Amino acid sequence: MDAIRTPGNRMLLGEILLERGLITKEHLEQALRVQVGGMRRLGSILVRMKVLSGESLTEALSAQLKLDIVKIEDEYRDNAKTLLPRYLCRKYSVLPLALESNNVVRLAMADPLDGVAISDVENYTGRVVQPALARLHEIDRAISSHTVFSRQDLFNPRVYRSAAGAAIGAALCLLAVIGLLVYREVRVQRYGTETPAGNSVIYQNHDLRIEVAKDGSVYFSGRGAYANGYYGVRFENTAQLTSFVKGAVRQFSAEQIQWLNWAFREKLKATATLVAAKNP
């Protein structure tokens, strides 16, 4: 395949990547189809497709543009520290390196051909950008230490989106917690509480208490809604308890009967079912 060159006799990035065996022809054709109709850079698309590493892209751009890869720590000057806010540096993967004469700012870029980034930086700073090629991971690492955090880093679309996402997440968590608490409250009102206590388990609801021991004995206590006093009776087994309750069914309210039926069926595995209570 003949090398494709730009009007300035510069090889295209895709051609360089193919010659170096960094991508396949199929990768390139797919990336070019994705690129059609947009302003995204080919290299960025290939990196996002995960078929090309950022390091390989930097090396290819260096060959294409005949630019040396600068080391940020060697090039950086303090007079560039306040030129750009952090969010803009992170948005375009750029970092001001130095303020030169004649209103020129030397700008470390992961992609010096990113015209959108250059235009936005020039509009923001009011200065002319002189691109310098740098490795992406070095730019990302240097942004925090070589830029000043300002109010603009708080009030920008990226932060708004992050804050909105965090707020939505917190609201969803709160709704989940409220839903769980409501569910537990409704369940407690309907089924009461179940509490392990040493060698027994205690079930309580509607002023009634059933304590089941491991030996099968049952202690029944509490007050029926229509009873004159309190119960406090121990039975050798659940069958005796169900027989007792059936004999005194009219002393319990409908809610108490409903709960006792549930406790007998689900917890005590008793076969007897009580009839609905009636006001004596």
C-alpha positions in Angstrom: 0.0 0.0 0.0 1.4 3.4 -0.9 1.8 5.9 1.9 -0.9 8.5 2.0 0.3 12.0 2.7 -1.2 15.3 3.5 -0.6 18.4 1.4 2.4 19.2 3.6 3.9 15.8 2.7 3.0 14.5 6.1 1.9 10.9 6.5 -1.6 10.4 7.9 -1.9 9.0 11.4 -3.8 6.0 10.3 -1.1 5.1 7.8 1.6 5.3 10.4 -0.4 3.1 12.8 -0.8 0.5 10.0 2.8 0.6 9.0 3.9 0.0 12.7 1.4 -2.8 13.1 -0.3 -1.1 15.9 -3.8 -1.5 14.4 -5.4 -3.6 11.7 -7.0 -2.3 8.5 -10.3 -3.4 9.9 -9.7 -1.3 13.0 -8.9 1.8 10.9 -11.9 1.4 8.7 -14.2 1.0 11.6 -12.7 4.1 13.4 -13.0 6.1 10.2 -16.7 5.2 9.9 -17.2 6.3 13.5 -15.4 9.5 12.8 -17.6 10.5 9.8 -19.8 13.5 10.6 -18.0 14.4 13.8 -15.0 16.4 15.0 -13.4 13.7 17.0 -9.7 12.9 16.4 -8.9 9.5 14.9 -6.4 8.7 17.6 -8.8 9.4 20.4 -11.4 7.1 18.8 -8.9 4.2 18.4 -7.8 4.6 22.1 -11.5 4.6 23.2 -12.1 1.5 21.0 -9.3 -0.1 23.1 -7.4 -1.2 20.1 -4.6 1.4 20.6 -2.8 2.5 23.8 -2.3 6.1 24.7 1.5 5.5 24.7 1.4 4.1 21.2 -0.7 7.0 20.0 1.8 9.5 21.4 4.7 7.7 19.6 2.8 7.7 16.3 1.9 11.4 16.7 5.5 12.2 17.3 6.5 10.5 14.1 3.6 12.1 12.1 4.2 15.6 13.3 7.9 15.3 13.6 7.6 16.6 17.2 9.7 15.6 20.1 7.8 14.2 23.2 8.4 16.8 25.9 8.9 16.0 29.6 6.5 18.2 31.5 8.8 18.6 34.6 11.6 19.9 32.3 9.3 22.3 30.4 7.0 23.6 33.0 7.3 27.2 34.3 5.4 28.8 37.2 4.1 31.6 35.1 1.6 29.1 33.4 0.0 27.9 36.6 -3.0 30.1 36.6 -3.7 30.2 32.9 -6.3 27.4 32.7 -8.7 25.9 35.3 -8.3 22.3 36.1 -11.6 21.2 34.6 -10.6 22.6 31.2 -7.2 20.9 31.4 -8.8 17.6 32.2 -11.5 18.0 29.5 -8.9 18.3 26.7 -5.9 16.5 28.3 -3.8 19.6 28.1 -1.5 21.6 30.5 0.0 25.0 30.1 3.8 24.7 30.2 5.0 28.3 29.9 3.9 31.8 29.0 6.2 32.8 26.1 6.8 36.3 24.6 4.3 37.8 22.1 1.3 36.5 24.0 2.1 32.8 23.2 1.3 30.0 25.6 3.2 26.7 25.2 0.6 24.0 25.8 1.3 20.3 26.5 -1.2 18.2 24.6 -1.9 14.5 24.2 -3.0 15.3 20.7 -1.5 18.5 19.2 -3.9 18.2 16.2 -7.0 18.7 18.4 -8.2 21.9 16.9 -11.3 22.1 19.1 -9.0 22.1 22.2 -6.7 24.7 20.8 -9.6 27.0 19.9 -11.2 26.7 23.3 -7.9 27.3 25.1 -7.1 30.4 22.9 -10.6 31.8 23.5 -10.4 31.2 27.2 -6.9 32.7 27.7 -6.9 35.3 24.9 -3.4 33.9 23.9 -2.0 32.0 21.0 -1.4 28.3 21.6 1.9 26.7 20.6 1.2 22.9 20.9 3.8 20.6 22.5 3.4 16.8 22.4 3.4 15.1 25.8 2.4 11.7 27.2 -1.2 11.5 28.4 -0.4 9.9 31.8 2.2 12.7 32.5 -0.4 15.3 31.7 -3.0 13.8 33.9 -0.5 13.4 36.8 0.7 17.0 36.5 -2.6 18.7 36.3 -3.3 18.6 40.0 0.1 19.9 41.0 0.6 22.4 38.2 -2.8 24.1 38.1 -4.7 26.2 40.8 -8.0 24.9 42.1 -10.6 27.7 41.7 -14.3 28.4 41.8 -14.5 27.7 38.1 -13.6 24.1 38.9 -16.7 23.9 41.0 -19.1 25.7 38.7 -18.7 23.9 35.4 -20.8 21.3 33.4 -18.6 18.4 34.4 -19.0 19.1 38.1 -22.7 19.8 37.7 -23.1 16.4 36.1 -21.1 14.7 38.8 -23.0 16.5 41.5 -26.3 15.7 39.9 -25.3 12.1 39.7 -24.2 12.0 43.3 -27.5 13.7 44.4 -29.6 11.2 42.4 -27.6 8.4 43.9 -28.1 9.7 47.4 -31.8 10.2 46.8 -32.2 6.7 45.5 -30.3 5.4 48.6 -32.6 7.4 50.8 -35.7 6.1 49.1 -34.3 2.6 49.5 -33.7 3.1 53.2 -37.2 4.6 53.7 -38.7 1.8 51.8 -36.9 -0.8 53.9 -38.0 1.0 57.1 -41.6 1.1 56.0 -41.5 -2.5 54.9 -40.1 -3.5 58.3 -42.6 -1.4 60.2 -45.5 -2.9 58.2 -44.1 -6.4 58.8 -43.7 -5.8 62.5 -47.3 -4.5 62.7 -48.6 -7.6 60.9 -46.3 -10.4 62.2 -44.8 -8.9 65.3 -41.3 -9.6 66.5 -39.2 -12.8 66.6 -36.5 -12.8 69.3 -34.0 -15.5 70.1 -33.5 -15.8 73.9 -31.1 -18.4 75.1 -32.7 -21.8 74.6 -36.0 -20.4 73.3 -37.5 -18.2 70.7 -40.1 -15.5 71.6 -42.9 -14.3 69.2 -44.8 -11.2 70.2 -47.6 -9.2 68.8 -50.9 -7.6 69.8 -50.3 -7.9 73.5 -49.6 -11.6 73.2 -46.3 -13.5 73.7 -45.4 -17.1 72.7 -42.1 -18.5 74.0 -41.1 -21.8 72.4 -38.3 -23.7 74.2 -36.0 -26.2 72.5 -37.5 -29.1 74.4 -40.9 -28.3 72.7 -42.6 -26.7 75.6 -44.5 -23.5 75.1 -45.1 -20.5 77.5 -48.1 -18.4 76.5 -48.6 -15.0 78.1 -50.3 -11.7 77.5 -53.8 -10.4 77.4 -56.8 -11.3 75.2 -58.6 -8.2 74.0 -61.8 -9.4 75.7 -60.3 -11.3 78.6 -60.7 -10.2 82.2 -57.0 -10.8 83.1 -53.6 -11.8 81.8 -52.5 -15.2 80.6 -49.4 -16.9 81.9 -49.6 -20.6 81.1 -46.9 -23.2 80.2 -47.8 -26.1 77.9 -45.8 -29.3 77.2 -46.3 -28.8 73.5 -47.9 -26.7 70.8 -50.9 -29.0 70.5 -51.9 -28.1 74.1 -51.5 -24.4 73.4 -53.7 -24.5 70.2 -56.3 -26.5 72.2 -56.3 -23.9 74.9 -56.6 -20.9 72.5 -59.4 -22.6 70.6 -61.3 -22.9 73.9 -60.9 -19.3 74.7 -61.2 -17.9 71.1 -63.9 -15.5 72.0 -61.5 -13.7 74.3 -59.3 -12.6 71.4 -59.7 -9.8 68.9 -59.8 -10.4 65.1 -56.2 -9.1 64.9 -55.0 -11.4 67.7 -56.7 -14.4 66.0 -55.2 -13.6 62.7 -51.7 -13.3 64.2 -52.2 -16.5 66.3 -53.3 -18.4 63.1 -50.1 -17.1 61.4 -47.9 -18.1 64.3 -49.4 -21.6 64.6 -49.1 -22.2 60.8 -45.7 -20.6 60.1 -43.8 -20.8 63.3 -45.3 -23.5 65.5 -46.3 -25.8 62.6 -49.6 -26.5 64.3 -52.5 -27.8 62.1 -55.3 -26.2 64.1 -56.9 -23.0 62.6 -58.8 -20.7 64.8 -62.1 -19.1 63.8 -62.5 -15.4 63.7 -63.1 -13.8 67.1 -66.4 -12.3 67.9 -67.2 -9.7 70.6 -68.6 -11.7 73.5 
